[in-house]
Amino acid sequence: GMVHRDSLGIKQSYGAEKRHDSKHVQWLTAGAGIQHEEMWDIEPDTQDEGKLLWSSSQELYQLWINMPSDYKMSKPNAELLEAYPVASSTSSSTIPDNTTPVVKENNDATTTTVVAGEYKGIRAPVDSPTNVSMMRVQLSKDSSWTHNIPSSHETAIIYVRNGSIQIGTQRIPPHYTVYLTSQGEELSIQSLEGEADILLLSGEPLREPIASQGSMVMNTQPEIQQAYLDYQLGKMGLPWSEKLSDEEWQQHVKRNP
């Protein structure tokens, strides 16, 4: 997992470990600018408490979503999303905020975690300013999974984290990235040679100019220059040492709002 501290004074910890109580996704809106620190959370989990030694294996996805120009100067924010198991017949209106619906199907042969977007009528409640889908799909051996990608989503990408999958006649091995065409209506995936774990990303194009430099993404080069000036003037907060205690960090944030 990870431990997050930022220039808004927010501290969060999140990850797949039991101690994080299913809070496994952080949705960070940079907006007008935020300083943040992400450090590995290597503390012992519940089953390891009291042990002299314990193992810590960490994997994560960090995904950036470009915001429309009208939202680029919005108020920054950081929120945690909790895994929330639902039945395939669940109404989206009953799904709590700050959750990622987790849909199990075919006698638990497939598990779909909907971080953003919609899967078979189940919509993730996260407030995204763009029309995007972000899903993790886990397939057991010899299982299949289908999804209708919205016709407005002109970009669709699959990353195979574990296992191998087949789309049509094409076999995709682990750690490969696939760019899908816009042809067809239904995406059908089969697992091969054991379990598979994939990430599906799709979205509607903004059709706006993009200018980027370092960690700044705007629409024009003058906006990039203004963003770096804002950073230098401390309008996004001032950096701090990761060695600061929580109390020292909070004092730093209060002194440098």
Secondary structure as UniProt FT lines:
FT   STRAND          2..6
FT   TURN            7..8
FT   STRAND          11..14
FT   HELIX           18..20
FT   TURN            21..22
FT   STRAND          23..29
FT   TURN            31..32
FT   STRAND          36..40
FT   HELIX           46..48
FT   TURN            49..50
FT   HELIX           69..71
FT   TURN            72..73
FT   STRAND          77..86
FT   TURN            88..89
FT   HELIX           92..94
FT   STRAND          99..105
FT   TURN            106..109
FT   STRAND          110..116
FT   STRAND          118..119
FT   TURN            120..121
FT   STRAND          122..123
FT   STRAND          132..139
FT   TURN            141..142
FT   STRAND          144..147
FT   TURN            151..152
FT   STRAND          155..167
FT   TURN            168..169
FT   STRAND          170..172
FT   TURN            174..175
FT   STRAND          177..179
FT   STRAND          187..203
FT   STRAND          211..213
FT   TURN            214..215
FT   STRAND          216..218
FT   HELIX           221..232
FT   TURN            233..236
FT   TURN            242..243
FT   HELIX           246..255
//
